[in-house]
């Protein structure tokens, strides 16, 4: 089992993985269609999008967390 203190970074990595796969799939499908080689193109797009998503998540989280806490209801 993984220590609880790593749950937030692990969540951001898993969320980045899922979002990169979904968004990469949609963009690849829209631009190239679902033809021969679709999954290879998707994997290629994912190879670029996943590292960007992870960096964005770790960069934006400290900025967005206080903002969300400020505007979210306390009840």
mmCIF file of the N, C-alpha and C atoms, coordinates in Angstrom:
data_MODEL
# 
_entry.id   MODEL 
# 
loop_
_atom_site.group_PDB 
_atom_site.id 
_atom_site.type_symbol 
_atom_site.label_atom_id 
_atom_site.label_alt_id 
_atom_site.label_comp_id 
_atom_site.label_asym_id 
_atom_site.label_entity_id 
_atom_site.label_seq_id 
_atom_site.pdbx_PDB_ins_code 
_atom_site.Cartn_x 
_atom_site.Cartn_y 
_atom_site.Cartn_z 
_atom_site.occupancy 
_atom_site.B_iso_or_equiv 
_atom_site.pdbx_formal_charge 
_atom_site.auth_seq_id 
_atom_site.auth_comp_id 
_atom_site.auth_asym_id 
_atom_site.auth_atom_id 
_atom_site.pdbx_PDB_model_num 
ATOM 1   N N  . UNK A 1 1  ? 0.842   -1.182 0.000   1.00 0.00 ? 1  UNK A N  1 
ATOM 2   C CA . UNK A 1 1  ? 0.000   0.000  0.000   1.00 0.00 ? 1  UNK A CA 1 
ATOM 3   C C  . UNK A 1 1  ? 0.889   1.248  0.000   1.00 0.00 ? 1  UNK A C  1 
ATOM 4   N N  . UNK A 1 2  ? 0.406   2.276  -0.650  1.00 0.00 ? 2  UNK A N  1 
ATOM 5   C CA . UNK A 1 2  ? 1.157   3.523  -0.758  1.00 0.00 ? 2  UNK A CA 1 
ATOM 6   C C  . UNK A 1 2  ? 0.769   4.435  0.402   1.00 0.00 ? 2  UNK A C  1 
ATOM 7   N N  . UNK A 1 3  ? 1.759   5.128  0.954   1.00 0.00 ? 3  UNK A N  1 
ATOM 8   C CA . UNK A 1 3  ? 1.547   6.040  2.067   1.00 0.00 ? 3  UNK A CA 1 
ATOM 9   C C  . UNK A 1 3  ? 0.530   7.120  1.695   1.00 0.00 ? 3  UNK A C  1 
ATOM 10  N N  . UNK A 1 4  ? -0.339  7.474  2.640   1.00 0.00 ? 4  UNK A N  1 
ATOM 11  C CA . UNK A 1 4  ? -1.410  8.453  2.427   1.00 0.00 ? 4  UNK A CA 1 
ATOM 12  C C  . UNK A 1 4  ? -0.875  9.818  1.988   1.00 0.00 ? 4  UNK A C  1 
ATOM 13  N N  . UNK A 1 5  ? 0.346   10.165 2.386   1.00 0.00 ? 5  UNK A N  1 
ATOM 14  C CA . UNK A 1 5  ? 0.883   11.488 2.032   1.00 0.00 ? 5  UNK A CA 1 
ATOM 15  C C  . UNK A 1 5  ? 1.121   11.633 0.532   1.00 0.00 ? 5  UNK A C  1 
ATOM 16  N N  . UNK A 1 6  ? 1.150   10.517 -0.196  1.00 0.00 ? 6  UNK A N  1 
ATOM 17  C CA . UNK A 1 6  ? 1.340   10.555 -1.641  1.00 0.00 ? 6  UNK A CA 1 
ATOM 18  C C  . UNK A 1 6  ? 0.019   10.515 -2.418  1.00 0.00 ? 6  UNK A C  1 
ATOM 19  N N  . UNK A 1 7  ? -1.097  10.555 -1.712  1.00 0.00 ? 7  UNK A N  1 
ATOM 20  C CA . UNK A 1 7  ? -2.380  10.391 -2.386  1.00 0.00 ? 7  UNK A CA 1 
ATOM 21  C C  . UNK A 1 7  ? -2.693  11.552 -3.337  1.00 0.00 ? 7  UNK A C  1 
ATOM 22  N N  . UNK A 1 8  ? -2.383  12.785 -2.963  1.00 0.00 ? 8  UNK A N  1 
ATOM 23  C CA . UNK A 1 8  ? -2.686  13.925 -3.838  1.00 0.00 ? 8  UNK A CA 1 
ATOM 24  C C  . UNK A 1 8  ? -1.835  13.901 -5.110  1.00 0.00 ? 8  UNK A C  1 
ATOM 25  N N  . UNK A 1 9  ? -0.507  13.740 -5.020  1.00 0.00 ? 9  UNK A N  1 
ATOM 26  C CA . UNK A 1 9  ? 0.273   13.648 -6.263  1.00 0.00 ? 9  UNK A CA 1 
ATOM 27  C C  . UNK A 1 9  ? -0.130  12.450 -7.128  1.00 0.00 ? 9  UNK A C  1 
ATOM 28  N N  . UNK A 1 10 ? -0.434  11.341 -6.500  1.00 0.00 ? 10 UNK A N  1 
ATOM 29  C CA . UNK A 1 10 ? -0.857  10.159 -7.250  1.00 0.00 ? 10 UNK A CA 1 
ATOM 30  C C  . UNK A 1 10 ? -2.194  10.407 -7.944  1.00 0.00 ? 10 UNK A C  1 
ATOM 31  N N  . UNK A 1 11 ? -3.107  11.089 -7.260  1.00 0.00 ? 11 UNK A N  1 
ATOM 32  C CA . UNK A 1 11 ? -4.380  11.458 -7.862  1.00 0.00 ? 11 UNK A CA 1 
ATOM 33  C C  . UNK A 1 11 ? -4.149  12.334 -9.095  1.00 0.00 ? 11 UNK A C  1 
ATOM 34  N N  . UNK A 1 12 ? -3.256  13.323 -8.987  1.00 0.00 ? 12 UNK A N  1 
ATOM 35  C CA . UNK A 1 12 ? -3.006  14.219 -10.119 1.00 0.00 ? 12 UNK A CA 1 
ATOM 36  C C  . UNK A 1 12 ? -2.385  13.473 -11.296 1.00 0.00 ? 12 UNK A C  1 
ATOM 37  N N  . UNK A 1 13 ? -1.524  12.507 -11.024 1.00 0.00 ? 13 UNK A N  1 
ATOM 38  C CA . UNK A 1 13 ? -0.924  11.714 -12.098 1.00 0.00 ? 13 UNK A CA 1 
ATOM 39  C C  . UNK A 1 13 ? -1.982  10.847 -12.779 1.00 0.00 ? 13 UNK A C  1 
ATOM 40  N N  . UNK A 1 14 ? -2.817  10.173 -11.983 1.00 0.00 ? 14 UNK A N  1 
ATOM 41  C CA . UNK A 1 14 ? -3.872  9.337  -12.560 1.00 0.00 ? 14 UNK A CA 1 
ATOM 42  C C  . UNK A 1 14 ? -4.880  10.169 -13.344 1.00 0.00 ? 14 UNK A C  1 
ATOM 43  N N  . UNK A 1 15 ? -5.247  11.324 -12.796 1.00 0.00 ? 15 UNK A N  1 
ATOM 44  C CA . UNK A 1 15 ? -6.197  12.198 -13.484 1.00 0.00 ? 15 UNK A CA 1 
ATOM 45  C C  . UNK A 1 15 ? -5.591  12.706 -14.787 1.00 0.00 ? 15 UNK A C  1 
ATOM 46  N N  . UNK A 1 16 ? -4.320  13.072 -14.776 1.00 0.00 ? 16 UNK A N  1 
ATOM 47  C CA . UNK A 1 16 ? -3.639  13.524 -15.993 1.00 0.00 ? 16 UNK A CA 1 
ATOM 48  C C  . UNK A 1 16 ? -3.602  12.411 -17.035 1.00 0.00 ? 16 UNK A C  1 
ATOM 49  N N  . UNK A 1 17 ? -3.379  11.196 -16.581 1.00 0.00 ? 17 UNK A N  1 
ATOM 50  C CA . UNK A 1 17 ? -3.355  10.041 -17.486 1.00 0.00 ? 17 UNK A CA 1 
ATOM 51  C C  . UNK A 1 17 ? -4.702  9.889  -18.194 1.00 0.00 ? 17 UNK A C  1 
ATOM 52  N N  . UNK A 1 18 ? -5.772  9.862  -17.405 1.00 0.00 ? 18 UNK A N  1 
ATOM 53  C CA . UNK A 1 18 ? -7.101  9.676  -17.974 1.00 0.00 ? 18 UNK A CA 1 
ATOM 54  C C  . UNK A 1 18 ? -7.510  10.808 -18.894 1.00 0.00 ? 18 UNK A C  1 
ATOM 55  N N  . UNK A 1 19 ? -7.257  12.037 -18.471 1.00 0.00 ? 19 UNK A N  1 
ATOM 56  C CA . UNK A 1 19 ? -7.639  13.185 -19.290 1.00 0.00 ? 19 UNK A CA 1 
ATOM 57  C C  . UNK A 1 19 ? -6.830  13.234 -20.580 1.00 0.00 ? 19 UNK A C  1 
ATOM 58  N N  . UNK A 1 20 ? -5.547  12.915 -20.513 1.00 0.00 ? 20 UNK A N  1 
ATOM 59  C CA . UNK A 1 20 ? -4.715  12.911 -21.716 1.00 0.00 ? 20 UNK A CA 1 
ATOM 60  C C  . UNK A 1 20 ? -5.195  11.868 -22.706 1.00 0.00 ? 20 UNK A C  1 
ATOM 61  N N  . UNK A 1 21 ? -5.568  10.719 -22.194 1.00 0.00 ? 21 UNK A N  1 
ATOM 62  C CA . UNK A 1 21 ? -6.052  9.648  -23.064 1.00 0.00 ? 21 UNK A CA 1 
ATOM 63  C C  . UNK A 1 21 ? -7.381  10.038 -23.727 1.00 0.00 ? 21 UNK A C  1 
ATOM 64  N N  . UNK A 1 22 ? -8.292  10.596 -22.958 1.00 0.00 ? 22 UNK A N  1 
ATOM 65  C CA . UNK A 1 22 ? -9.597  10.979 -23.503 1.00 0.00 ? 22 UNK A CA 1 
ATOM 66  C C  . UNK A 1 22 ? -9.462  12.145 -24.484 1.00 0.00 ? 22 UNK A C  1 
ATOM 67  N N  . UNK A 1 23 ? -8.787  13.197 -24.074 1.00 0.00 ? 23 UNK A N  1 
ATOM 68  C CA . UNK A 1 23 ? -8.655  14.374 -24.936 1.00 0.00 ? 23 UNK A CA 1 
ATOM 69  C C  . UNK A 1 23 ? -7.828  14.039 -26.176 1.00 0.00 ? 23 UNK A C  1 
ATOM 70  N N  . UNK A 1 24 ? -6.743  13.292 -25.992 1.00 0.00 ? 24 UNK A N  1 
ATOM 71  C CA . UNK A 1 24 ? -5.939  12.873 -27.137 1.00 0.00 ? 24 UNK A CA 1 
ATOM 72  C C  . UNK A 1 24 ? -6.747  12.040 -28.109 1.00 0.00 ? 24 UNK A C  1 
ATOM 73  N N  . UNK A 1 25 ? -7.608  11.161 -27.576 1.00 0.00 ? 25 UNK A N  1 
ATOM 74  C CA . UNK A 1 25 ? -8.455  10.337 -28.431 1.00 0.00 ? 25 UNK A CA 1 
ATOM 75  C C  . UNK A 1 25 ? -9.463  11.153 -29.207 1.00 0.00 ? 25 UNK A C  1 
ATOM 76  N N  . UNK A 1 26 ? -10.096 12.103 -28.545 1.00 0.00 ? 26 UNK A N  1 
ATOM 77  C CA . UNK A 1 26 ? -11.089 12.945 -29.211 1.00 0.00 ? 26 UNK A CA 1 
ATOM 78  C C  . UNK A 1 26 ? -10.433 13.806 -30.283 1.00 0.00 ? 26 UNK A C  1 
ATOM 79  N N  . UNK A 1 27 ? -9.335  14.443 -29.956 1.00 0.00 ? 27 UNK A N  1 
ATOM 80  C CA . UNK A 1 27 ? -8.653  15.316 -30.927 1.00 0.00 ? 27 UNK A CA 1 
ATOM 81  C C  . UNK A 1 27 ? -8.138  14.497 -32.109 1.00 0.00 ? 27 UNK A C  1 
ATOM 82  N N  . UNK A 1 28 ? -7.561  13.340 -31.838 1.00 0.00 ? 28 UNK A N  1 
ATOM 83  C CA . UNK A 1 28 ? -7.082  12.471 -32.912 1.00 0.00 ? 28 UNK A CA 1 
ATOM 84  C C  . UNK A 1 28 ? -8.245  12.018 -33.791 1.00 0.00 ? 28 UNK A C  1 
ATOM 85  N N  . UNK A 1 29 ? -9.351  11.640 -33.181 1.00 0.00 ? 29 UNK A N  1 
ATOM 86  C CA . UNK A 1 29 ? -10.527 11.205 -33.929 1.00 0.00 ? 29 UNK A CA 1 
ATOM 87  C C  . UNK A 1 29 ? -11.077 12.326 -34.802 1.00 0.00 ? 29 UNK A C  1 
ATOM 88  N N  . UNK A 1 30 ? -11.172 13.528 -34.255 1.00 0.00 ? 30 UNK A N  1 
ATOM 89  C CA . UNK A 1 30 ? -11.712 14.661 -35.005 1.00 0.00 ? 30 UNK A CA 1 
ATOM 90  C C  . UNK A 1 30 ? -10.805 15.021 -36.181 1.00 0.00 ? 30 UNK A C  1 
ATOM 91  N N  . UNK A 1 31 ? -9.503  15.018 -35.960 1.00 0.00 ? 31 UNK A N  1 
ATOM 92  C CA . UNK A 1 31 ? -8.578  15.477 -36.997 1.00 0.00 ? 31 UNK A CA 1 
ATOM 93  C C  . UNK A 1 31 ? -8.217  14.413 -38.033 1.00 0.00 ? 31 UNK A C  1 
ATOM 94  N N  . UNK A 1 32 ? -8.202  13.145 -37.634 1.00 0.00 ? 32 UNK A N  1 
ATOM 95  C CA . UNK A 1 32 ? -7.739  12.124 -38.578 1.00 0.00 ? 32 UNK A CA 1 
ATOM 96  C C  . UNK A 1 32 ? -8.758  11.019 -38.834 1.00 0.00 ? 32 UNK A C  1 
ATOM 97  N N  . UNK A 1 33 ? -9.817  10.971 -38.022 1.00 0.00 ? 33 UNK A N  1 
ATOM 98  C CA . UNK A 1 33 ? -10.826 9.938  -38.205 1.00 0.00 ? 33 UNK A CA 1 
ATOM 99  C C  . UNK A 1 33 ? -10.409 8.609  -37.592 1.00 0.00 ? 33 UNK A C  1 
ATOM 100 N N  . UNK A 1 34 ? -11.375 7.689  -37.559 1.00 0.00 ? 34 UNK A N  1 
ATOM 101 C CA . UNK A 1 34 ? -11.135 6.373  -36.968 1.00 0.00 ? 34 UNK A CA 1 
ATOM 102 C C  . UNK A 1 34 ? -10.833 5.386  -38.077 1.00 0.00 ? 34 UNK A C  1 
ATOM 103 N N  . UNK A 1 35 ? -9.661  5.525  -38.622 1.00 0.00 ? 35 UNK A N  1 
ATOM 104 C CA . UNK A 1 35 ? -9.264  4.635  -39.702 1.00 0.00 ? 35 UNK A CA 1 
ATOM 105 C C  . UNK A 1 35 ? -8.061  3.809  -39.290 1.00 0.00 ? 35 UNK A C  1 
ATOM 106 N N  . UNK A 1 36 ? -7.431  3.272  -40.305 1.00 0.00 ? 36 UNK A N  1 
ATOM 107 C CA . UNK A 1 36 ? -6.236  2.468  -40.069 1.00 0.00 ? 36 UNK A CA 1 
ATOM 108 C C  . UNK A 1 36 ? -5.172  3.317  -39.388 1.00 0.00 ? 36 UNK A C  1 
ATOM 109 N N  . UNK A 1 37 ? -4.585  2.779  -38.347 1.00 0.00 ? 37 UNK A N  1 
ATOM 110 C CA . UNK A 1 37 ? -3.523  3.466  -37.626 1.00 0.00 ? 37 UNK A CA 1 
ATOM 111 C C  . UNK A 1 37 ? -4.009  4.432  -36.554 1.00 0.00 ? 37 UNK A C  1 
ATOM 112 N N  . UNK A 1 38 ? -5.333  4.407  -36.269 1.00 0.00 ? 38 UNK A N  1 
ATOM 113 C CA . UNK A 1 38 ? -5.873  5.341  -35.268 1.00 0.00 ? 38 UNK A CA 1 
ATOM 114 C C  . UNK A 1 38 ? -5.183  5.181  -33.920 1.00 0.00 ? 38 UNK A C  1 
ATOM 115 N N  . UNK A 1 39 ? -5.036  3.961  -33.463 1.00 0.00 ? 39 UNK A N  1 
ATOM 116 C CA . UNK A 1 39 ? -4.466  3.742  -32.131 1.00 0.00 ? 39 UNK A CA 1 
ATOM 117 C C  . UNK A 1 39 ? -2.991  4.122  -32.084 1.00 0.00 ? 39 UNK A C  1 
ATOM 118 N N  . UNK A 1 40 ? -2.287  3.964  -33.187 1.00 0.00 ? 40 UNK A N  1 
ATOM 119 C CA . UNK A 1 40 ? -0.889  4.425  -33.227 1.00 0.00 ? 40 UNK A CA 1 
ATOM 120 C C  . UNK A 1 40 ? -0.818  5.944  -33.150 1.00 0.00 ? 40 UNK A C  1 
ATOM 121 N N  . UNK A 1 41 ? -1.727  6.623  -33.845 1.00 0.00 ? 41 UNK A N  1 
ATOM 122 C CA . UNK A 1 41 ? -1.776  8.087  -33.778 1.00 0.00 ? 41 UNK A CA 1 
ATOM 123 C C  . UNK A 1 41 ? -2.185  8.550  -32.386 1.00 0.00 ? 41 UNK A C  1 
ATOM 124 N N  . UNK A 1 42 ? -3.121  7.831  -31.774 1.00 0.00 ? 42 UNK A N  1 
ATOM 125 C CA . UNK A 1 42 ? -3.545  8.161  -30.417 1.00 0.00 ? 42 UNK A CA 1 
ATOM 126 C C  . UNK A 1 42 ? -2.381  8.006  -29.445 1.00 0.00 ? 42 UNK A C  1 
ATOM 127 N N  . UNK A 1 43 ? -1.648  6.930  -29.563 1.00 0.00 ? 43 UNK A N  1 
ATOM 128 C CA . UNK A 1 43 ? -0.492  6.714  -28.694 1.00 0.00 ? 43 UNK A CA 1 
ATOM 129 C C  . UNK A 1 43 ? 0.557   7.801  -28.900 1.00 0.00 ? 43 UNK A C  1 
ATOM 130 N N  . UNK A 1 44 ? 0.758   8.201  -30.139 1.00 0.00 ? 44 UNK A N  1 
ATOM 131 C CA . UNK A 1 44 ? 1.701   9.276  -30.427 1.00 0.00 ? 44 UNK A CA 1 
ATOM 132 C C  . UNK A 1 44 ? 1.246   10.584 -29.778 1.00 0.00 ? 44 UNK A C  1 
ATOM 133 N N  . UNK A 1 45 ? -0.036  10.903 -29.892 1.00 0.00 ? 45 UNK A N  1 
ATOM 134 C CA . UNK A 1 45 ? -0.577  12.114 -29.261 1.00 0.00 ? 45 UNK A CA 1 
ATOM 135 C C  . UNK A 1 45 ? -0.460  12.018 -27.738 1.00 0.00 ? 45 UNK A C  1 
ATOM 136 N N  . UNK A 1 46 ? -0.735  10.848 -27.188 1.00 0.00 ? 46 UNK A N  1 
ATOM 137 C CA . UNK A 1 46 ? -0.650  10.640 -25.745 1.00 0.00 ? 46 UNK A CA 1 
ATOM 138 C C  . UNK A 1 46 ? 0.778   10.843 -25.239 1.00 0.00 ? 46 UNK A C  1 
ATOM 139 N N  . UNK A 1 47 ? 1.758   10.406 -26.015 1.00 0.00 ? 47 UNK A N  1 
ATOM 140 C CA . UNK A 1 47 ? 3.155   10.568 -25.617 1.00 0.00 ? 47 UNK A CA 1 
ATOM 141 C C  . UNK A 1 47 ? 3.537   12.031 -25.434 1.00 0.00 ? 47 UNK A C  1 
ATOM 142 N N  . UNK A 1 48 ? 2.866   12.915 -26.150 1.00 0.00 ? 48 UNK A N  1 
ATOM 143 C CA . UNK A 1 48 ? 3.112   14.352 -25.986 1.00 0.00 ? 48 UNK A CA 1 
ATOM 144 C C  . UNK A 1 48 ? 2.208   14.956 -24.913 1.00 0.00 ? 48 UNK A C  1 
ATOM 145 N N  . UNK A 1 49 ? 0.950   14.537 -24.885 1.00 0.00 ? 49 UNK A N  1 
ATOM 146 C CA . UNK A 1 49 ? -0.011  15.196 -24.004 1.00 0.00 ? 49 UNK A CA 1 
ATOM 147 C C  . UNK A 1 49 ? 0.136   14.804 -22.538 1.00 0.00 ? 49 UNK A C  1 
ATOM 148 N N  . UNK A 1 50 ? 0.503   13.570 -22.243 1.00 0.00 ? 50 UNK A N  1 
ATOM 149 C CA . UNK A 1 50 ? 0.584   13.147 -20.843 1.00 0.00 ? 50 UNK A CA 1 
ATOM 150 C C  . UNK A 1 50 ? 1.632   13.925 -20.051 1.00 0.00 ? 50 UNK A C  1 
ATOM 151 N N  . UNK A 1 51 ? 2.869   14.059 -20.539 1.00 0.00 ? 51 UNK A N  1 
ATOM 152 C CA . UNK A 1 51 ? 3.829   14.858 -19.757 1.00 0.00 ? 51 UNK A CA 1 
ATOM 153 C C  . UNK A 1 51 ? 3.392   16.308 -19.575 1.00 0.00 ? 51 UNK A C  1 
ATOM 154 N N  . UNK A 1 52 ? 2.774   16.873 -20.602 1.00 0.00 ? 52 UNK A N  1 
ATOM 155 C CA . UNK A 1 52 ? 2.285   18.258 -20.490 1.00 0.00 ? 52 UNK A CA 1 
ATOM 156 C C  . UNK A 1 52 ? 1.186   18.330 -19.442 1.00 0.00 ? 52 UNK A C  1 
ATOM 157 N N  . UNK A 1 53 ? 0.281   17.366 -19.431 1.00 0.00 ? 53 UNK A N  1 
ATOM 158 C CA . UNK A 1 53 ? -0.813  17.355 -18.461 1.00 0.00 ? 53 UNK A CA 1 
ATOM 159 C C  . UNK A 1 53 ? -0.301  17.205 -17.031 1.00 0.00 ? 53 UNK A C  1 
ATOM 160 N N  . UNK A 1 54 ? 0.690   16.354 -16.826 1.00 0.00 ? 54 UNK A N  1 
ATOM 161 C CA . UNK A 1 54 ? 1.249   16.171 -15.480 1.00 0.00 ? 54 UNK A CA 1 
ATOM 162 C C  . UNK A 1 54 ? 1.910   17.465 -15.009 1.00 0.00 ? 54 UNK A C  1 
ATOM 163 N N  . UNK A 1 55 ? 2.704   18.072 -15.864 1.00 0.00 ? 55 UNK A N  1 
ATOM 164 C CA . UNK A 1 55 ? 3.365   19.331 -15.495 1.00 0.00 ? 55 UNK A CA 1 
ATOM 165 C C  . UNK A 1 55 ? 2.320   20.412 -15.218 1.00 0.00 ? 55 UNK A C  1 
ATOM 166 N N  . UNK A 1 56 ? 1.292   20.485 -16.053 1.00 0.00 ? 56 UNK A N  1 
ATOM 167 C CA . UNK A 1 56 ? 0.228   21.471 -15.846 1.00 0.00 ? 56 UNK A CA 1 
ATOM 168 C C  . UNK A 1 56 ? -0.502  21.230 -14.531 1.00 0.00 ? 56 UNK A C  1 
ATOM 169 N N  . UNK A 1 57 ? -0.792  19.984 -14.213 1.00 0.00 ? 57 UNK A N  1 
ATOM 170 C CA . UNK A 1 57 ? -1.500  19.667 -12.970 1.00 0.00 ? 57 UNK A CA 1 
ATOM 171 C C  . UNK A 1 57 ? -0.685  20.086 -11.753 1.00 0.00 ? 57 UNK A C  1 
ATOM 172 N N  . UNK A 1 58 ? 0.595   19.757 -11.750 1.00 0.00 ? 58 UNK A N  1 
ATOM 173 C CA . UNK A 1 58 ? 1.437   20.097 -10.606 1.00 0.00 ? 58 UNK A CA 1 
ATOM 174 C C  . UNK A 1 58 ? 1.731   21.595 -10.532 1.00 0.00 ? 58 UNK A C  1 
ATOM 175 N N  . UNK A 1 59 ? 1.688   22.282 -11.662 1.00 0.00 ? 59 UNK A N  1 
ATOM 176 C CA . UNK A 1 59 ? 1.912   23.726 -11.678 1.00 0.00 ? 59 UNK A CA 1 
ATOM 177 C C  . UNK A 1 59 ? 0.653   24.480 -11.272 1.00 0.00 ? 59 UNK A C  1 
ATOM 178 N N  . UNK A 1 60 ? -0.481  24.046 -11.760 1.00 0.00 ? 60 UNK A N  1 
ATOM 179 C CA . UNK A 1 60 ? -1.732  24.769 -11.536 1.00 0.00 ? 60 UNK A CA 1 
ATOM 180 C C  . UNK A 1 60 ? -2.378  24.463 -10.186 1.00 0.00 ? 60 UNK A C  1 
ATOM 181 N N  . UNK A 1 61 ? -2.154  23.292 -9.626  1.00 0.00 ? 61 UNK A N  1 
ATOM 182 C CA . UNK A 1 61 ? -2.809  22.918 -8.365  1.00 0.00 ? 61 UNK A CA 1 
ATOM 183 C C  . UNK A 1 61 ? -2.543  23.915 -7.238  1.00 0.00 ? 61 UNK A C  1 
ATOM 184 N N  . UNK A 1 62 ? -1.295  24.317 -7.008  1.00 0.00 ? 62 UNK A N  1 
ATOM 185 C CA . UNK A 1 62 ? -1.066  25.277 -5.923  1.00 0.00 ? 62 UNK A CA 1 
ATOM 186 C C  . UNK A 1 62 ? -1.708  26.641 -6.171  1.00 0.00 ? 62 UNK A C  1 
ATOM 187 N N  . UNK A 1 63 ? -1.946  26.972 -7.419  1.00 0.00 ? 63 UNK A N  1 
ATOM 188 C CA . UNK A 1 63 ? -2.580  28.243 -7.751  1.00 0.00 ? 63 UNK A CA 1 
ATOM 189 C C  . UNK A 1 63 ? -4.097  28.133 -7.606  1.00 0.00 ? 63 UNK A C  1 
ATOM 190 N N  . UNK A 1 64 ? -4.652  27.034 -8.070  1.00 0.00 ? 64 UNK A N  1 
ATOM 191 C CA . UNK A 1 64 ? -6.100  26.868 -8.087  1.00 0.00 ? 64 UNK A CA 1 
ATOM 192 C C  . UNK A 1 64 ? -6.690  26.473 -6.736  1.00 0.00 ? 64 UNK A C  1 
ATOM 193 N N  . UNK A 1 65 ? -5.956  25.731 -5.918  1.00 0.00 ? 65 UNK A N  1 
ATOM 194 C CA . UNK A 1 65 ? -6.493  25.263 -4.635  1.00 0.00 ? 65 UNK A CA 1 
ATOM 195 C C  . UNK A 1 65 ? -6.932  26.431 -3.740  1.00 0.00 ? 65 UNK A C  1 
ATOM 196 N N  . UNK A 1 66 ? -6.106  27.458 -3.544  1.00 0.00 ? 66 UNK A N  1 
ATOM 197 C CA . UNK A 1 66 ? -6.576  28.597 -2.723  1.00 0.00 ? 66 UNK A CA 1 
ATOM 198 C C  . UNK A 1 66 ? -7.758  29.333 -3.357  1.00 0.00 ? 66 UNK A C  1 
ATOM 199 N N  . UNK A 1 67 ? -7.757  29.435 -4.674  1.00 0.00 ? 67 UNK A N  1 
ATOM 200 C CA . UNK A 1 67 ? -8.866  30.095 -5.355  1.00 0.00 ? 67 UNK A CA 1 
ATOM 201 C C  . UNK A 1 67 ? -10.172 29.334 -5.138  1.00 0.00 ? 67 UNK A C  1 
ATOM 202 N N  . UNK A 1 68 ? -10.125 28.027 -5.295  1.00 0.00 ? 68 UNK A N  1 
ATOM 203 C CA . UNK A 1 68 ? -11.320 27.207 -5.080  1.00 0.00 ? 68 UNK A CA 1 
ATOM 204 C C  . UNK A 1 68 ? -11.764 27.291 -3.617  1.00 0.00 ? 68 UNK A C  1 
ATOM 205 N N  . UNK A 1 69 ? -10.820 27.226 -2.690  1.00 0.00 ? 69 UNK A N  1 
ATOM 206 C CA . UNK A 1 69 ? -11.163 27.340 -1.285  1.00 0.00 ? 69 UNK A CA 1 
ATOM 207 C C  . UNK A 1 69 ? -11.800 28.678 -0.948  1.00 0.00 ? 69 UNK A C  1 
ATOM 208 N N  . UNK A 1 70 ? -11.386 29.725 -1.652  1.00 0.00 ? 70 UNK A N  1 
ATOM 209 C CA . UNK A 1 70 ? -11.937 31.060 -1.406  1.00 0.00 ? 70 UNK A CA 1 
ATOM 210 C C  . UNK A 1 70 ? -13.375 31.177 -1.916  1.00 0.00 ? 70 UNK A C  1 
ATOM 211 N N  . UNK A 1 71 ? -13.660 30.568 -3.073  1.00 0.00 ? 71 UNK A N  1 
ATOM 212 C CA . UNK A 1 71 ? -14.996 30.738 -3.649  1.00 0.00 ? 71 UNK A CA 1 
ATOM 213 C C  . UNK A 1 71 ? -15.976 29.627 -3.270  1.00 0.00 ? 71 UNK A C  1 
ATOM 214 N N  . UNK A 1 72 ? -15.468 28.525 -2.708  1.00 0.00 ? 72 UNK A N  1 
ATOM 215 C CA . UNK A 1 72 ? -16.348 27.411 -2.354  1.00 0.00 ? 72 UNK A CA 1 
ATOM 216 C C  . UNK A 1 72 ? -17.072 27.700 -1.044  1.00 0.00 ? 72 UNK A C  1 
ATOM 217 N N  . UNK A 1 73 ? -18.292 27.185 -0.949  1.00 0.00 ? 73 UNK A N  1 
ATOM 218 C CA . UNK A 1 73 ? -19.100 27.364 0.252   1.00 0.00 ? 73 UNK A CA 1 
ATOM 219 C C  . UNK A 1 73 ? -18.491 26.611 1.422   1.00 0.00 ? 73 UNK A C  1 
ATOM 220 N N  . UNK A 1 74 ? -18.636 27.143 2.604   1.00 0.00 ? 74 UNK A N  1 
ATOM 221 C CA . UNK A 1 74 ? -18.092 26.514 3.804   1.00 0.00 ? 74 UNK A CA 1 
ATOM 222 C C  . UNK A 1 74 ? -19.039 25.496 4.422   1.00 0.00 ? 74 UNK A C  1 
ATOM 223 N N  . UNK A 1 75 ? -20.288 25.393 3.955   1.00 0.00 ? 75 UNK A N  1 
ATOM 224 C CA . UNK A 1 75 ? -21.241 24.456 4.562   1.00 0.00 ? 75 UNK A CA 1 
ATOM 225 C C  . UNK A 1 75 ? -21.302 23.152 3.875   1.00 0.00 ? 75 UNK A C  1 
# 
